[in-house]
Amino acid sequence: MVWVIKSWADLLEIRSGRNQKEVLDSNGDYPILGSAGKIMGYANSYLCEEGTTIVGRKGTIDNPLYINTNFWNVDTAFGLIAGDLLNKKYLYYFCKSFNFKNLDKGTTLPSLVKKDLLKILMPVAPIPEQKRIVAILDQAFAEIELARAHAQQNLNNARELFASYLQQVFSQRGDGWPSEKFRKVCKFVRGPFGGALKKNIFKPEGFAVYEQQHAIYDQFTEVRYFIDNKKFSEMSRFELLSGDLIMSCSGTMGKIAIVPDGIKQGIINQALLKLTPEPQINRQFPKIWMQSPNFQTEIESLSQGAAIKNMASVKILKEINLPLPSLDEQEKIVEIYNQIKLQTDNLSIVYENKIKALDELKKSILQKAFTGELTKKSIG
């Protein structure tokens, strides 16, 4: 059986989506779908038949979806209607193997153009061969997804074990654990107002300006911005020292890192909160506490259930009661925490690598499917 190469213009119809306003009906039978496949309501009419593959026109352009029902596609989604030479699922799997990002015409939002799609060249096997390929891919992908789900569950279990330890430590406190207001055991310094660190004062080198990324990624080696000695002297109260804790305070909030020894001398910017523990505190202990569900519960109670959108509410943090066992007990807790974290991190790496390998296997199988290798046929 001979394979041929044909353009999409000869193989399929690209059905553009339309605004759903006129067909929107809460009692409608047909889902309204966008480029990501999310149901945006229901319609009393449809544009595309079941077995259509959705490819995003704008937004999500690299995640083709096979739709098993009649549906209305909005104007951000193209519907690919297979012609007589194509099995519908064969078309879908080809789309999964194709890199649509290479056709991206967007500047800010990823975008595809119909005329470019119609030029795509596709290897076409005879219909019986397409059905064989689809059957093989269906079975292989089902098995891969099952293995992936197991790996993902194992990864989740490893992370839950870590969270469980944090919950247990502070829910089942040891005998005689006192507590202190956070403000009594840590010095709080919120970063300077944004106007104090405008980009026009930054220098190519000098004293480091530590940002939110340093708390989020727990790294202190890569620095983007610097200030001179005069500015550093003016802002000395914001200096970051070894043993301080920093917390991200906007965007990705609540990420905490401990400042290691040997960092480049510098200050925090407006998106960080600096906490300096008193000598009776193991510097890791507040970090462990602040990562625990108990800490989040305490925040919610003090903020009357409202989520803290901006950690500028330092006043709330200062009033949180920090459980304060003896320094020896703190160090024991930190030691066990580090052991469990190391085990959890190692397990996470194993399962994350397995998930990546399974995703790569899917790509490899798809590539073989459209070169004839799955069924040992050559393309003519």
Residue, then its C-alpha position, 0 to 999 in steps of 0.5 A: m500500500v502506497w503512502v502519498i504526501k498531500s497538502w491540507a488544502d486537498l485533504l480537509e476543510i478548515r471551519s472557522g469559529r463564530n461568535q456564540k451570542e446568537v446561539l447561546d442557550s442554557n438548554g442547548d444540546y451543543p457545547i460551545l468550545g474555544s481553543a483550549g476546549k473549555i465549555m463556554g456555554y451551550a448552543n441550540s445549533y452547531l458548526c462542527e460535527e463529532g469527530t472534528t479536531i479543534v486547533g486554536r486560531k488564537g491563544t492555545i495553538d499547540n494543543p489539538l483536541y478531538i471532539n466526540t460530539n457536535f459542537w459550536n466553535v468560537d472565533t478563537a478555534f478552528g474546526l478541522i473537518a476530515g475529507d474522504l481521504l482521511n480517517k478523523k482520528y488519523l487527522y487528530y493524531f497527525c495534529k498532535s505530532f505537528n508543531f503549530k508554533n512554527l506557524d505562529k503569526g502572533t506578536t503578543l498572543p499566539s495566532l494561526v492563519k488559515k492560509d498557512l494551515l492549508k499549506i501543511l503537507m501531510p503523509v497520507a496512508p490508505i484508509p485501512e492503513q490509517k485505521r490500523i495506525v489509529a488502533i495502535l496509537d489508541q492502545a499505546f496512548a491509553e497505556i501511556e496515560l495509565a502509567r503517567a497517571h500512576a506516576q503522577q499519583n506517586l508524585n502527589n503522594a510524596r508531596e502529601l507525605f511532606a505536607s503531612y509532616l508539617q501538619q503533624v509537627f504543629s498540630q501535635r505540639g510537644d509538652g510545654w511548647p510556649s508561643e510568642k508573637f512573631r514580632k517578638v522573635c523576628k525583626f520585620v523589614r518590608g522592602p522600600f517603596g517602589g519610587a526609591l528604586k527606580k531603574n534609572i538609578f541602577k548601575p552595571e555593577g555594585f551592591a546587589v538588589y535582591e528581588q522576588q525571584h530570589a525568594i521564589y527560586d531560593q537562589f542568590t547567585e544571579v542578580r540583575y540590578f545593582i546600586d552604587n555605594k551612596k545609594f546603598s548607604e542611604m538604604s542600609r536598613f534594607e541590607l540583606l544578611s546571612g541568616d535572614l529570611i526573605m518572603s515574596c510579597s506580590g504576584t507569587m506571594g508567600k515564597i520563603a528563602i533563607v539567605p545563605d552565607g557568602i552572598k553578594q552584599g546588597i538590599i531587598n527591593q519593594a517586593l520582599l519582606k525581610l525577617t531577622p530571627e532572634p538568637q533563640i530561634n533556629r533560622q530554619f524553624p520559622k520557615i518550616w512554620m510558615q510553610s505549614p497549613n497551621f500558619q495559613t489557618e492563623i493568617e486567615s483567622l487574623s485577617q477574618g477569613a480574607a485572603i491576603k492579596n498583598m503581603a504589605s499586611v505586615k501588621i497581621l504577620k507580626e501578630i501571628n503566634l509562633p510555636l516556640p519549643s526549646l532551641d534543642e527541640q527546634e533543631k531536632i524538628v529541623e533535622i527531621y524536616n530536612q531528612i523528609k524533604l530530601q527523601t521527598d525531593n529525590l522521589s519527586i525527581v524520580y517521578e517527574n523524570k518518569i512523567k517526562a519520559l512518558d511524554e517523550l515516548k508519546k512524541s516518539i510513537l507519533q513520529k513513527a506513526f507518520t513515517g510508516e514505522l509503526t506498520k513497517k510501510s514506507i512513504g512513496 
